[in-house]
Amino acid sequence: MKEFVVTPWEVKGKVDYEKLVRNFGIELLDERILAQLKKHTGELHYFLERKIFFAHKYFDLILKEFEKGNKFYLYTGRAPAGPVHLGHLVPWIFAKWLQDKFNSILIFQIPDEEKFFFKDDLSLEDTKKWAYENILDIIAIGFDPKKTKIFLDTEYAGHLYKYACMVAKKVTLSTTKALFGFKDSNNLGEIFYTCMQSVPAFLPTIWEKKPTNCLIPCAVDQDVHFRLTRDIAPKLGFPKPATILCKFLPSLTQGGKMSTSVENTAIFTTDTPEKVRTKIIKYAFSGGRKTVKEHRKKGGIPEIDVSYQYLTFFLEDTKKLKQIYEDYKSGKMLTGELKEITIEVLNKFLQEHQKRRERAKEKIEEFMLRD
Amino acid sequence: MKEFVVTPWEVKGKVDYEKLVRNFGIELLDERILAQLKKHTGELHYFLERKIFFAHKYFDLILKEFEKGNKFYLYTGRAPAGPVHLGHLVPWIFAKWLQDKFNSILIFQIPDEEKFFFKDDLSLEDTKKWAYENILDIIAIGFDPKKTKIFLDTEYAGHLYKYACMVAKKVTLSTTKALFGFKDSNNLGEIFYTCMQSVPAFLPTIWEKKPTNCLIPCAVDQDVHFRLTRDIAPKLGFPKPATILCKFLPSLTQGGKMSTSVENTAIFTTDTPEKVRTKIIKYAFSGGRKTVKEHRKKGGIPEIDVSYQYLTFFLEDTKKLKQIYEDYKSGKMLTGELKEITIEVLNKFLQEHQKRRERAKEKIEEFMLRD
């Protein structure tokens, strides 16, 4: 068994998601809960069918409460430190689906201080610049401006800081060291930051002036923050937030997750079709065999093929995906062909995204909360 | 040698101020610097003559810069958790004197989260209530509303948080543990708070958009926060703040400092004349002898007599104070007489203060900064 690491700041090695479920104290999204969800949504997003969103905590309670007439808010976020890549979009696409299906208000936190604390060479001006770049990608997802509130921590601190203090009083240094692995060499910002990430989970109750549920769609590495939030919530009189958690979009070169900080491992939302082509052709780790002859005979391994993984995230047509899987596995489809399909799917997706991203420039103010 | 403790949260035992000067790396206010100050002020406040304000860091540089035409801001604060007592007023009275003499803008921070972090039974509603009570005492000191900016941390966090983050990034947990004695059992608020206390020292430069000096008149226990601020300042491109530091007004029962949290050790600004009388008569630790006969023979000990100490803080007339010292020391003046004088001086002071405090209720908005 290879070792792997999953923290909000680092994903390393081949992630064993079953082990994560055990270690994080979360639950798998099983058939029972998916059936319960489908009662309300009529259909299941392919992220659910394909187990891309694979785990949760208290999502069953959110649905139970919803059935009693108690609505819930959605909350997700983006720590800006560079351009948005395809991996970032996954929870946002799913959040939009949930917003549409449940008519939910979405709180979108942009913690522009988080990466600033963790990266020496990053200034708050840098992260703010990236925040407003990233907001274009967020708006491009198609969220309802009347039901979506986006804010930067440093611009909305007048509202957030007070509640972060309430969280901070309830968390000891020991707890945060145990949860996040902090050492005495960490800075005070790194240590305090989790308090700010807890606050939006309480805003539904604060805004509605009555206990109001919050569901957080995010990648599984973020769950640790919300484990802390769930510990604190009852002490402050807030409902515990629920999470619904997705796997990581693999990096081009496989292993860990797609990451902005490692060159040539990510496809950015602003990449040109040519750039996407080059990245897939040159870098996308292949599950194919060494020679065409061997490939035809033994077949490819879609499970480790990055192009194929990308199709599971971005090719909506499940029948077509199945056909590709079988053709690649049988050896009928070569890696070159699989890559061409992936390039086409991603570029089609990005072409639409980039159009909406361009139009988003006029819409920013409709979405923003500021002090 | 008795042990003593001086931290921002605890003052215990008989304070050895000379030892503090060595331990804190601060300087005594010597004749040279007082003469330099007098060149600009024409006179010395009796707090300086009597060594109540006794130490400083970089005050000499502040004066040097002032002589070059570079003005400075003043900054002080009050962490609200209860009523204001006479001890709290000492740095404020001195800050007003400095404001008048140097025509300085005063930044007055009310960190309404600080005591909240340190006291289990205190809510942010409690500290906010006390904040606005305490602001009446601050305004009653007579600060110029055009040159005095008061804010609560939770109400002004929209402006402060960003800069607190810049400080936080530069301070490791190790540093803050060494400076403040924090343990892993401390909460995240206690640990982060010092970052918020640093920020007002940088506001002069931020507001003026050029390097602008800051002088902090405060009690000596606060210097540790500003030692941290001075370490950080150059890394963020801000001038190091200077401090000018006072001794503690003793508690009625002597030892440590006047404290709100210990019953019958403090005289509050809202105490009635009768209450002041009772407290001084019943509780003020006396430097007198056991019998009148012995007192007449050996004389009293003004150095340990709390009533006499209060006169050094609140009786402006230095000639009269000297006479009282001599009469008490020689045995000519009995403790009862000394206490009567003290009661009269304090009640006269409080009568005026309470009138101004009442009028302050109409003036709050002239002073406040909010997001």
Interface residues (C-beta under 8 A of the other chain):
Chain A: E113 F116 F117 L124 D153 T154 E155 Y156 A157 G158 H159 L160 Y161 K162 C165 M166 V167 A168 K169 K170 V171 T172 L173 S174 T176 K177 F182 K183 D184 S185 N186 N187 L188 G189 I191 F192 T194 C195 D371
Chain B: E113 F116 F117 L124 D153 T154 E155 Y156 A157 G158 H159 L160 Y161 K162 C165 M166 V167 A168 K169 K170 V171 T172 L173 S174 T176 K177 F182 K183 D184 S185 N186 N187 L188 G189 I191 F192 T194 C195 D371
